[in-house]
Amino acid sequence: MYIPKHFKVSDIEEIRDFIQHNSFGTLITTRKGKPIATHLPLQLVKKEDAYYVTGHMAYGNPQWRTFEEAETVLATFQGPHAYISSSWYEQENVPTWNYQAVHLYGPARLLSGEELKQDLSMLLEKYEKHREEPVLWDKLSSSMLEKELKGIVGFQIEIQEIQAAYKLSQNRNDKDYVNIIEQLHNEENPDSERMADVMASKVRSDTD
């Protein structure tokens, strides 16, 4: 991913938090020379000093069969994005697009049965624990779980390279930056609203 220096992010904890909140990612490999992709809920986990992406896909999905021959696979994550009109700048310029994106690279392997169960339990914990009647692993019948497990394949990617870009108008002056946030709120578009909130929080964190 091409990342101009203004927009490069290298803080691993910031990237980890971003993935935690934008964890529906895209897994990309190649099959017979053709790129293929699957959209999946993924988790970024730390084991000792290493980071891994874990997930699962349908057994019938041919992508998992590419892991053995692929030296490197790519997992991508995207946050809010929004069109930025140059009419919001003090000086004449061209429009652009703001966005947040993270690319993770590394070799993949299949999870064992027990590893898959642990990963699914963590996934349920993340998305269910705050609900009034959470559907957690130990609340599901073993017969149903065993049946469902036969239809999926778990995997783990050992992260060897991280590329992260937050294009949030950091190259604009303070007046333009504040105006962009205001104009994004006026767009009455969910993605624009989210981008405005991210930019506003970035200002607060930078001044704390």
MDAnalysis code that builds the backbone (N, CA, C; Angstrom):
import MDAnalysis as mda
import numpy as np

u = mda.Universe.empty(624, n_residues=208, atom_resindex=np.repeat(np.arange(208), 3), trajectory=True)
u.add_TopologyAttr("name", ["N", "CA", "C"] * 208)
u.add_TopologyAttr("resid", np.arange(1, 209))
u.add_TopologyAttr("resname", ["MET", "TYR", "ILE", "PRO", "LYS", "HIS", "PHE", "LYS", "VAL", "SER", "ASP", "ILE", "GLU", "GLU", "ILE", "ARG", "ASP", "PHE", "ILE", "GLN", "HIS", "ASN", "SER", "PHE", "GLY", "THR", "LEU", "ILE", "THR", "THR", "ARG", "LYS", "GLY", "LYS", "PRO", "ILE", "ALA", "THR", "HIS", "LEU", "PRO", "LEU", "GLN", "LEU", "VAL", "LYS", "LYS", "GLU", "ASP", "ALA", "TYR", "TYR", "VAL", "THR", "GLY", "HIS", "MET", "ALA", "TYR", "GLY", "ASN", "PRO", "GLN", "TRP", "ARG", "THR", "PHE", "GLU", "GLU", "ALA", "GLU", "THR", "VAL", "LEU", "ALA", "THR", "PHE", "GLN", "GLY", "PRO", "HIS", "ALA", "TYR", "ILE", "SER", "SER", "SER", "TRP", "TYR", "GLU", "GLN", "GLU", "ASN", "VAL", "PRO", "THR", "TRP", "ASN", "TYR", "GLN", "ALA", "VAL", "HIS", "LEU", "TYR", "GLY", "PRO", "ALA", "ARG", "LEU", "LEU", "SER", "GLY", "GLU", "GLU", "LEU", "LYS", "GLN", "ASP", "LEU", "SER", "MET", "LEU", "LEU", "GLU", "LYS", "TYR", "GLU", "LYS", "HIS", "ARG", "GLU", "GLU", "PRO", "VAL", "LEU", "TRP", "ASP", "LYS", "LEU", "SER", "SER", "SER", "MET", "LEU", "GLU", "LYS", "GLU", "LEU", "LYS", "GLY", "ILE", "VAL", "GLY", "PHE", "GLN", "ILE", "GLU", "ILE", "GLN", "GLU", "ILE", "GLN", "ALA", "ALA", "TYR", "LYS", "LEU", "SER", "GLN", "ASN", "ARG", "ASN", "ASP", "LYS", "ASP", "TYR", "VAL", "ASN", "ILE", "ILE", "GLU", "GLN", "LEU", "HIS", "ASN", "GLU", "GLU", "ASN", "PRO", "ASP", "SER", "GLU", "ARG", "MET", "ALA", "ASP", "VAL", "MET", "ALA", "SER", "LYS", "VAL", "ARG", "SER", "ASP", "THR", "ASP"])
u.atoms.positions = np.array([
    [0.857, -1.192, 0.000],
    [0.000, 0.000, 0.000],
    [0.891, 1.240, 0.000],
    [0.642, 2.148, -0.913],
    [1.398, 3.397, -0.960],
    [0.925, 4.305, 0.176],
    [1.873, 4.765, 1.015],
    [1.520, 5.603, 2.164],
    [2.427, 6.830, 2.210],
    [1.946, 8.012, 1.855],
    [2.737, 9.232, 2.042],
    [3.080, 9.411, 3.525],
    [4.198, 10.042, 3.822],
    [4.698, 10.112, 5.197],
    [3.711, 10.788, 6.146],
    [2.893, 11.736, 5.632],
    [1.921, 12.422, 6.486],
    [0.915, 11.447, 7.090],
    [0.653, 10.358, 6.398],
    [-0.472, 9.496, 6.749],
    [-0.061, 8.142, 7.324],
    [1.238, 7.897, 7.483],
    [1.705, 6.600, 7.962],
    [1.483, 6.460, 9.467],
    [1.001, 5.285, 9.870],
    [0.788, 4.975, 11.283],
    [1.646, 3.765, 11.630],
    [2.402, 3.853, 12.733],
    [3.291, 2.759, 13.109],
    [3.078, 2.272, 14.539],
    [2.264, 2.972, 15.308],
    [2.009, 2.569, 16.693],
    [1.174, 1.290, 16.713],
    [1.755, 0.182, 17.171],
    [1.076, -1.114, 17.107],
    [-0.178, -1.147, 17.972],
    [-0.167, -0.460, 19.107],
    [-1.357, -0.456, 19.960],
    [-2.497, 0.316, 19.298],
    [-2.165, 1.392, 18.611],
    [-3.183, 2.145, 17.885],
    [-3.763, 1.294, 16.750],
    [-2.894, 0.569, 16.058],
    [-3.342, -0.304, 14.975],
    [-4.190, -1.445, 15.531],
    [-3.778, -1.997, 16.641],
    [-4.535, -3.084, 17.276],
    [-5.933, -2.603, 17.663],
    [-6.021, -1.402, 18.218],
    [-7.318, -0.835, 18.599],
    [-8.188, -0.591, 17.369],
    [-7.562, -0.134, 16.287],
    [-8.294, 0.097, 15.039],
    [-8.914, -1.201, 14.528],
    [-8.132, -2.276, 14.520],
    [-8.643, -3.557, 14.039],
    [-9.733, -4.087, 14.961],
    [-9.581, -3.852, 16.254],
    [-10.599, -4.287, 17.210],
    [-11.959, -3.678, 16.876],
    [-11.952, -2.435, 16.402],
    [-13.205, -1.729, 16.100],
    [-13.611, -1.812, 14.626],
    [-12.748, -2.370, 13.797],
    [-13.046, -2.512, 12.357],
    [-12.620, -3.908, 11.904],
    [-13.123, -4.914, 12.591],
    [-12.562, -6.259, 12.446],
    [-13.177, -7.100, 11.335],
    [-14.149, -6.563, 10.605],
    [-14.653, -7.296, 9.446],
    [-13.713, -7.000, 8.288],
    [-12.781, -7.925, 8.065],
    [-11.707, -7.668, 7.110],
    [-11.857, -8.430, 5.814],
    [-10.852, -8.306, 4.979],
    [-10.803, -9.005, 3.689],
    [-9.513, -9.808, 3.627],
    [-9.634, -11.103, 3.363],
    [-8.485, -11.991, 3.251],
    [-8.201, -12.232, 1.770],
    [-6.968, -11.961, 1.345],
    [-6.610, -12.007, -0.076],
    [-5.449, -12.970, -0.295],
    [-5.639, -13.906, -1.238],
    [-4.589, -14.818, -1.670],
    [-4.694, -14.951, -3.189],
    [-3.904, -15.837, -3.761],
    [-4.018, -16.112, -5.193],
    [-4.262, -17.599, -5.405],
    [-5.003, -17.906, -6.460],
    [-5.288, -19.301, -6.827],
    [-5.117, -19.434, -8.333],
    [-4.129, -20.227, -8.733],
    [-3.798, -20.404, -10.139],
    [-3.530, -19.058, -10.809],
    [-2.812, -18.195, -10.090],
    [-2.426, -16.892, -10.627],
    [-3.488, -15.822, -10.554],
    [-4.671, -16.156, -10.026],
    [-5.772, -15.193, -9.956],
    [-6.014, -14.779, -8.504],
    [-6.071, -13.451, -8.222],
    [-6.371, -13.019, -6.854],
    [-7.784, -13.436, -6.444],
    [-7.913, -13.926, -5.220],
    [-9.232, -14.240, -4.668],
    [-9.332, -13.621, -3.279],
    [-10.546, -13.309, -2.859],
    [-10.743, -12.639, -1.578],
    [-11.992, -13.155, -0.887],
    [-11.936, -13.163, 0.442],
    [-13.091, -13.516, 1.257],
    [-13.249, -12.468, 2.344],
    [-14.483, -12.054, 2.587],
    [-14.781, -11.045, 3.605],
    [-15.205, -11.764, 4.881],
    [-14.475, -11.489, 5.979],
    [-14.618, -12.286, 7.190],
    [-14.442, -11.458, 8.463],
    [-15.068, -11.895, 9.564],
    [-14.706, -11.323, 10.868],
    [-13.364, -11.911, 11.288],
    [-12.413, -11.068, 11.611],
    [-11.066, -11.511, 11.959],
    [-10.682, -10.959, 13.331],
    [-9.718, -11.620, 13.949],
    [-9.227, -11.165, 15.244],
    [-7.713, -11.000, 15.192],
    [-7.213, -9.938, 15.816],
    [-5.774, -9.734, 15.953],
    [-5.400, -10.079, 17.386],
    [-4.575, -11.108, 17.553],
    [-4.205, -11.566, 18.894],
    [-2.699, -11.528, 19.063],
    [-2.277, -11.328, 20.299],
    [-0.852, -11.303, 20.614],
    [-0.501, -12.533, 21.428],
    [0.553, -13.236, 21.009],
    [1.061, -14.390, 21.735],
    [2.545, -14.160, 21.973],
    [2.894, -13.942, 23.239],
    [4.258, -13.559, 23.606],
    [4.624, -12.277, 22.861],
    [5.626, -12.308, 21.992],
    [6.044, -11.077, 21.304],
    [5.550, -11.012, 19.863],
    [4.690, -11.939, 19.459],
    [4.234, -11.989, 18.068],
    [2.745, -11.697, 17.974],
    [2.344, -11.198, 16.796],
    [0.933, -10.912, 16.526],
    [0.424, -11.848, 15.438],
    [-0.828, -12.240, 15.582],
    [-1.462, -13.153, 14.641],
    [-2.866, -12.678, 14.315],
    [-3.303, -12.948, 13.097],
    [-4.703, -12.773, 12.716],
    [-5.329, -14.156, 12.674],
    [-6.478, -14.297, 13.300],
    [-7.178, -15.578, 13.278],
    [-8.582, -15.393, 12.719],
    [-9.125, -16.470, 12.176],
    [-10.475, -16.428, 11.624],
    [-10.897, -17.804, 11.140],
    [-12.024, -17.861, 10.484],
    [-12.511, -19.124, 9.927],
    [-13.347, -18.827, 8.694],
    [-13.468, -19.832, 7.835],
    [-14.290, -19.701, 6.638],
    [-14.979, -21.035, 6.367],
    [-15.934, -21.016, 5.447],
    [-16.668, -22.224, 5.106],
    [-15.722, -23.267, 4.506],
    [-15.955, -24.530, 4.851],
    [-15.146, -25.622, 4.299],
    [-15.231, -25.637, 2.774],
    [-16.378, -25.262, 2.246],
    [-16.559, -25.261, 0.798],
    [-15.866, -24.124, 0.084],
    [-15.325, -23.149, 0.836],
    [-14.603, -22.026, 0.246],
    [-13.208, -22.510, -0.179],
    [-12.869, -22.453, -1.465],
    [-11.566, -22.982, -1.918],
    [-10.371, -22.167, -1.454],
    [-10.593, -20.990, -0.878],
    [-9.451, -20.143, -0.543],
    [-8.533, -20.777, 0.503],
    [-9.077, -21.493, 1.471],
    [-8.209, -22.038, 2.515],
    [-7.211, -23.047, 1.954],
    [-7.531, -23.623, 0.816],
    [-6.621, -24.591, 0.202],
    [-5.400, -23.905, -0.429],
    [-5.434, -22.583, -0.544],
    [-4.288, -21.852, -1.109],
    [-3.226, -21.544, -0.058],
    [-3.536, -21.734, 1.227],
    [-2.608, -21.338, 2.284],
    [-1.281, -22.094, 2.207],
    [-1.344, -23.370, 1.903],
    [-0.136, -24.190, 1.914],
    [0.872, -23.751, 0.864],
    [0.379, -23.314, -0.308],
    [1.279, -22.928, -1.388],
    [1.643, -21.449, -1.349],
    [0.935, -20.669, -0.549],
    [1.178, -19.214, -0.504],
    [2.224, -18.880, 0.550],
    [3.300, -18.215, 0.148],
    [4.296, -17.782, 1.117],
    [3.741, -16.677, 2.005],
    [2.891, -15.826, 1.417],
    [2.333, -14.695, 2.146],
    [0.877, -14.492, 1.750],
    [0.038, -14.225, 2.744],
    [-1.340, -13.834, 2.473],
    [-1.525, -12.411, 2.999],
    [-2.594, -11.766, 2.559],
    [-2.862, -10.378, 2.924],
    [-4.233, -10.263, 3.567],
    [-4.276, -9.631, 4.738],
    [-5.542, -9.306, 5.393],
    [-5.663, -7.789, 5.451],
    [-6.775, -7.251, 4.977],
    [-6.967, -5.806, 4.966],
    [-8.158, -5.419, 5.835],
    [-8.071, -4.233, 6.420],
    [-9.127, -3.694, 7.264],
    [-9.355, -2.241, 6.882],
    [-10.604, -1.838, 6.833],
    [-10.923, -0.460, 6.452],
    [-11.823, 0.183, 7.481],
    [-11.518, 1.428, 7.788],
    [-12.345, 2.208, 8.691],
    [-13.232, 3.152, 7.903],
    [-13.656, 4.255, 8.517],
    [-14.501, 5.212, 7.804],
    [-13.751, 5.870, 6.654],
    [-14.502, 6.302, 5.659],
    [-13.915, 7.019, 4.523],
    [-14.923, 8.059, 4.057],
    [-14.426, 9.114, 3.431],
    [-15.333, 10.186, 3.013],
    [-14.701, 11.070, 1.949],
    [-15.529, 11.554, 1.046],
    [-15.116, 12.532, 0.022],
    [-14.851, 13.869, 0.697],
    [-13.739, 14.508, 0.313],
    [-13.367, 15.817, 0.856],
    [-13.363, 16.837, -0.281],
    [-14.312, 17.754, -0.238],
    [-14.407, 18.780, -1.285],
    [-13.354, 19.856, -1.079],
    [-12.697, 20.247, -2.148],
    [-11.690, 21.311, -2.027],
    [-12.330, 22.672, -1.807],
    [-13.649, 22.749, -1.905],
    [-14.341, 24.007, -1.579],
    [-14.263, 24.287, -0.081],
    [-13.818, 23.306, 0.692],
    [-13.699, 23.475, 2.139],
    [-12.336, 24.018, 2.546],
    [-11.448, 24.285, 1.558],
    [-10.118, 24.803, 1.841],
    [-10.079, 26.317, 1.649],
    [-9.124, 26.943, 2.324],
    [-8.912, 28.381, 2.126],
    [-8.352, 28.675, 0.741],
    [-7.424, 27.825, 0.299],
    [-6.761, 28.039, -0.976],
    [-7.266, 27.055, -2.022],
    [-7.181, 27.447, -3.294],
    [-7.618, 26.581, -4.389],
    [-6.833, 25.273, -4.382],
    [-7.536, 24.186, -4.575],
    [-6.904, 22.875, -4.620],
    [-7.879, 21.897, -5.254],
    [-7.524, 20.638, -5.297],
    [-8.404, 19.615, -5.874],
    [-9.049, 18.800, -4.751],
    [-10.198, 18.188, -5.020],
    [-10.843, 17.332, -4.013],
    [-9.994, 16.094, -3.732],
    [-10.308, 15.404, -2.639],
    [-9.594, 14.179, -2.290],
    [-10.524, 13.266, -1.503],
    [-9.956, 12.199, -0.952],
    [-10.751, 11.235, -0.179],
    [-9.979, 10.905, 1.089],
    [-10.638, 10.994, 2.223],
    [-10.028, 10.604, 3.490],
    [-10.417, 9.170, 3.831],
    [-9.525, 8.456, 4.502],
    [-9.810, 7.055, 4.825],
    [-8.842, 6.550, 5.890],
    [-9.164, 5.391, 6.444],
    [-8.267, 4.644, 7.313],
    [-8.185, 3.219, 6.787],
    [-6.972, 2.684, 6.676],
    [-6.807, 1.331, 6.168],
    [-5.570, 0.696, 6.781],
    [-5.656, -0.611, 7.035],
    [-4.529, -1.379, 7.565],
    [-4.368, -2.644, 6.730],
    [-3.126, -2.944, 6.334],
    [-2.794, -4.170, 5.615],
    [-1.836, -4.992, 6.471],
    [-2.132, -6.279, 6.639],
    [-1.281, -7.188, 7.402],
    [-0.836, -8.334, 6.502],
    [0.458, -8.647, 6.526],
    [1.021, -9.680, 5.657],
    [1.683, -10.766, 6.483],
    [1.578, -12.013, 6.019],
    [2.292, -13.103, 6.666],
    [1.828, -14.457, 6.167],
    [2.537, -15.517, 6.548],
    [2.146, -16.872, 6.161],
    [0.955, -17.354, 6.987],
    [0.140, -18.212, 6.384],
    [-1.046, -18.736, 7.064],
    [-0.924, -20.236, 7.274],
    [-1.567, -20.707, 8.312],
    [-1.677, -22.138, 8.561],
    [-3.082, -22.433, 9.076],
    [-3.493, -23.689, 8.972],
    [-4.804, -24.091, 9.460],
    [-4.745, -24.353, 10.963],
    [-5.840, -24.053, 11.650],
    [-5.938, -24.310, 13.080],
    [-6.354, -25.757, 13.332],
    [-5.889, -26.292, 14.434],
    [-6.360, -27.604, 14.860],
    [-7.799, -27.470, 15.371],
    [-8.436, -28.600, 15.621],
    [-9.807, -28.567, 16.118],
    [-9.933, -27.806, 17.422],
    [-9.026, -28.046, 18.371],
    [-9.075, -27.365, 19.664],
    [-8.771, -25.876, 19.520],
    [-7.808, -25.539, 18.652],
    [-7.486, -24.124, 18.424],
    [-8.683, -23.396, 17.834],
    [-9.391, -24.039, 16.930],
    [-10.564, -23.427, 16.320],
    [-11.644, -23.179, 17.363],
    [-11.864, -24.143, 18.234],
    [-12.863, -23.969, 19.292],
    [-12.515, -22.786, 20.191],
    [-11.246, -22.664, 20.550],
    [-10.805, -21.549, 21.388],
    [-11.012, -20.215, 20.681],
    [-10.712, -20.188, 19.379],
    [-10.856, -18.950, 18.624],
    [-12.324, -18.556, 18.494],
    [-13.184, -19.519, 18.243],
    [-14.617, -19.232, 18.141],
    [-15.178, -18.780, 19.478],
    [-14.682, -19.363, 20.560],
    [-15.119, -18.950, 21.892],
    [-14.754, -17.495, 22.149],
    [-13.539, -17.092, 21.743],
    [-13.107, -15.700, 21.883],
    [-13.963, -14.767, 21.032],
    [-14.317, -15.216, 19.837],
    [-15.125, -14.402, 18.938],
    [-16.519, -14.160, 19.525],
    [-17.121, -15.206, 20.066],
    [-18.438, -15.065, 20.705],
    [-18.352, -14.142, 21.914],
    [-17.281, -14.292, 22.682],
    [-17.100, -13.451, 23.865],
    [-17.052, -11.970, 23.467],
    [-16.345, -11.682, 22.382],
    [-16.215, -10.292, 21.943],
    [-17.556, -9.684, 21.551],
    [-18.353, -10.428, 20.786],
    [-19.575, -9.854, 20.221],
    [-20.840, -10.131, 21.032],
    [-20.752, -11.001, 22.032],
    [-21.955, -11.370, 22.765],
    [-21.965, -10.961, 24.244],
    [-20.797, -10.775, 24.848],
    [-20.746, -10.640, 26.305],
    [-21.528, -9.435, 26.842],
    [-21.727, -8.403, 26.022],
    [-22.434, -7.214, 26.497],
    [-23.953, -7.338, 26.374],
    [-24.457, -8.421, 25.775],
    [-25.889, -8.579, 25.547],
    [-26.586, -9.145, 26.784],
    [-27.887, -8.904, 26.885],
    [-28.649, -9.370, 28.043],
    [-28.657, -10.887, 28.140],
    [-28.770, -11.562, 27.010],
    [-28.731, -13.021, 26.980],
    [-27.654, -13.467, 25.982],
    [-26.385, -13.358, 26.378],
    [-25.283, -13.653, 25.451],
    [-25.262, -15.108, 25.005],
    [-24.982, -15.305, 23.718],
    [-24.823, -16.654, 23.164],
    [-23.334, -16.988, 23.220],
    [-22.906, -17.590, 24.317],
    [-21.512, -17.926, 24.515],
    [-21.280, -19.415, 24.255],
    [-20.008, -19.773, 24.077],
    [-19.664, -21.128, 23.660],
    [-20.242, -22.187, 24.604],
    [-20.093, -21.974, 25.909],
    [-20.521, -22.998, 26.861],
    [-22.035, -23.072, 27.026],
    [-22.768, -22.171, 26.383],
    [-24.224, -22.205, 26.444],
    [-24.838, -22.936, 25.253],
    [-24.013, -23.280, 24.279],
    [-24.497, -23.966, 23.080],
    [-24.342, -25.474, 23.236],
    [-25.253, -26.216, 22.664],
    [-25.221, -27.671, 22.801],
    [-24.032, -28.257, 22.053],
    [-23.417, -29.273, 22.647],
    [-22.241, -29.895, 22.034],
    [-22.579, -30.557, 20.709],
    [-23.790, -31.106, 20.594],
    [-24.173, -31.764, 19.347],
    [-24.284, -30.763, 18.203],
    [-24.857, -29.597, 18.498],
    [-24.977, -28.562, 17.474],
    [-23.611, -28.014, 17.087],
    [-22.745, -27.798, 18.084],
    [-21.415, -27.273, 17.814],
    [-20.595, -28.227, 16.958],
    [-20.624, -29.501, 17.288],
    [-19.861, -30.479, 16.514],
    [-20.331, -30.516, 15.069],
    [-21.618, -30.393, 14.867],
    [-22.174, -30.383, 13.512],
    [-21.699, -29.157, 12.744],
    [-21.744, -27.986, 13.381],
    [-21.341, -26.742, 12.726],
    [-19.837, -26.714, 12.456],
    [-19.045, -27.267, 13.372],
    [-17.589, -27.257, 13.205],
    [-17.148, -28.023, 11.966],
    [-17.922, -28.997, 11.563],
    [-17.577, -29.777, 10.374],
    [-17.678, -28.944, 9.096],
    [-18.376, -27.819, 9.171],
    [-18.585, -27.009, 7.977],
    [-17.653, -25.822, 7.842],
    [-16.684, -25.677, 8.763],
    [-15.782, -24.524, 8.705],
    [-14.330, -24.951, 8.871],
    [-13.431, -24.063, 8.477],
    [-11.989, -24.280, 8.609],
    [-11.399, -23.049, 9.287],
    [-10.631, -23.256, 10.348],
    [-9.982, -22.143, 11.037],
    [-8.571, -21.920, 10.528],
    [-8.095, -20.694, 10.631],
    [-6.734, -20.380, 10.164],
    [-6.092, -19.323, 11.042],
    [-4.787, -19.251, 10.933],
    [-3.996, -18.259, 11.660],
    [-2.926, -17.699, 10.741],
    [-2.766, -16.386, 10.756],
    [-1.737, -15.714, 9.956],
    [-0.713, -15.107, 10.918],
    [0.531, -15.478, 10.760],
    [1.598, -14.880, 11.567],
    [2.012, -13.559, 10.920],
    [1.797, -12.461, 11.612],
    [2.025, -11.146, 11.017],
    [3.517, -10.838, 10.940],
    [3.987, -10.628, 9.720],
    [5.396, -10.304, 9.492],
    [5.595, -8.887, 8.971],
    [4.523, -8.289, 8.476],
    [4.617, -6.898, 7.992],
    [3.276, -6.210, 8.203],
    [3.346, -4.951, 8.668],
    [2.144, -4.144, 8.890],
    [2.270, -2.842, 8.119],
    [1.239, -2.509, 7.373],
    [1.154, -1.217, 6.689],
    [-0.155, -0.560, 7.112],
    [-0.064, 0.661, 7.628],
    [-1.259, 1.353, 8.116],
    [-1.258, 2.801, 7.650],
    [-2.382, 3.230, 7.106],
    [-2.525, 4.607, 6.611],
    [-3.794, 5.229, 7.170],
    [-3.633, 6.393, 7.794],
    [-4.773, 7.206, 8.229],
    [-4.683, 8.524, 7.462],
    [-5.455, 8.642, 6.409],
    [-5.468, 9.889, 5.632],
    [-6.591, 10.752, 6.192],
    [-6.220, 11.667, 7.080],
    [-7.204, 12.450, 7.832],
    [-6.981, 13.951, 7.684],
    [-6.511, 14.370, 6.514],
    [-6.256, 15.802, 6.249],
    [-5.174, 16.374, 7.161],
    [-4.210, 15.515, 7.572],
    [-3.127, 16.010, 8.426],
    [-2.271, 17.049, 7.726],
    [-2.316, 17.069, 6.398],
    [-1.487, 18.008, 5.639],
    [-2.163, 19.352, 5.419],
    [-3.370, 19.517, 5.992],
    [-4.060, 20.798, 5.866],
    [-3.757, 21.682, 7.081],
    [-3.926, 23.002, 6.926],
    [-3.710, 23.900, 8.059],
    [-4.861, 23.761, 9.073],
    [-4.681, 24.339, 10.247],
    [-5.657, 24.162, 11.331],
    [-7.055, 24.641, 10.953],
    [-7.123, 25.775, 10.261],
    [-8.426, 26.324, 9.888],
    [-9.152, 25.390, 8.919],
    [-8.429, 24.904, 7.918],
    [-9.023, 23.954, 6.971],
    [-9.472, 22.685, 7.693],
    [-8.642, 22.207, 8.601],
    [-8.929, 20.954, 9.307],
    [-10.237, 21.054, 10.083],
    [-10.392, 22.130, 10.819],
    [-11.618, 22.332, 11.603],
    [-12.824, 22.475, 10.677],
    [-12.647, 23.187, 9.578],
    [-13.754, 23.370, 8.637],
    [-14.158, 22.054, 7.968],
    [-13.183, 21.222, 7.663],
    [-13.477, 19.917, 7.057],
    [-14.352, 19.089, 8.006],
    [-14.014, 19.081, 9.282],
    [-14.815, 18.346, 10.259],
    [-16.250, 18.863, 10.278],
    [-16.397, 20.179, 10.292],
    [-17.739, 20.780, 10.315],
    [-18.523, 20.431, 9.056],
    [-17.858, 20.506, 7.914],
    [-18.543, 20.228, 6.651],
    [-18.917, 18.748, 6.528],
    [-18.075, 17.879, 7.047],
    [-18.397, 16.454, 7.026],
    [-19.651, 16.158, 7.846],
    [-19.798, 16.821, 8.974],
    [-21.015, 16.658, 9.782],
    [-22.242, 17.137, 9.013],
    [-22.057, 18.158, 8.197],
    [-23.188, 18.713, 7.435],
    [-23.609, 17.830, 6.260],
    [-22.786, 16.848, 5.904],
    [-23.083, 15.998, 4.753],
    [-24.278, 15.069, 4.998],
    [-24.601, 14.828, 6.263],
    [-25.698, 13.920, 6.631],
    [-25.522, 12.550, 5.980],
    [-24.290, 12.072, 6.060],
    [-23.924, 10.769, 5.523],
    [-23.211, 10.003, 6.634],
    [-23.593, 8.743, 6.901],
    [-22.987, 8.007, 8.026],
    [-21.467, 7.906, 7.941],
    [-20.935, 7.647, 6.744],
    [-19.485, 7.544, 6.608],
    [-18.804, 8.884, 6.861],
    [-19.420, 9.953, 6.368],
    [-18.863, 11.287, 6.603],
    [-18.897, 11.643, 8.082],
    [-19.984, 11.286, 8.755],
    [-20.102, 11.522, 10.197],
    [-19.008, 10.784, 10.958],
    [-18.775, 9.526, 10.587],
    [-17.746, 8.736, 11.261],
    [-16.358, 9.332, 11.022],
    [-16.101, 9.772, 9.794],
    [-14.813, 10.388, 9.496],
    [-14.626, 11.671, 10.300],
    [-15.672, 12.475, 10.398],
    [-15.599, 13.702, 11.189],
    [-15.280, 13.391, 12.643],
    [-15.901, 12.347, 13.184],
    [-15.659, 11.970, 14.572],
    [-14.221, 11.504, 14.766],
    [-13.698, 10.740, 13.810],
    [-12.312, 10.272, 13.902],
    [-11.358, 11.463, 13.872],
    [-11.591, 12.394, 12.947],
    [-10.717, 13.565, 12.852],
    [-10.795, 14.403, 14.109],
    [-11.986, 14.568, 14.667],
    [-12.149, 15.360, 15.882],
    [-11.439, 14.698, 17.060],
    [-11.551, 13.375, 17.157],
    [-10.881, 12.674, 18.259],
    [-9.376, 12.736, 18.109],
    [-8.913, 12.777, 16.870],
    [-7.481, 12.871, 16.607],
    [-6.932, 14.208, 17.096],
    [-7.707, 15.260, 16.909],
    [-7.305, 16.583, 17.401],
    [-7.198, 16.550, 18.911],
    [-8.181, 15.923, 19.578],
    [-8.171, 15.863, 21.038],
    [-6.982, 15.062, 21.556],
    [-6.714, 13.906, 20.913],
    [-5.614, 13.070, 21.379],
    [-4.270, 13.733, 21.163],
    [-4.151, 14.509, 20.073],
    [-2.886, 15.181, 19.786],
    [-2.623, 16.331, 20.734],
    [-3.678, 16.883, 21.344],
    [-3.518, 18.031, 22.231],
    [-3.524, 17.625, 23.696],
    [-3.817, 16.343, 23.988],
    [-3.838, 15.869, 25.385],
    [-2.425, 15.818, 25.973],
])
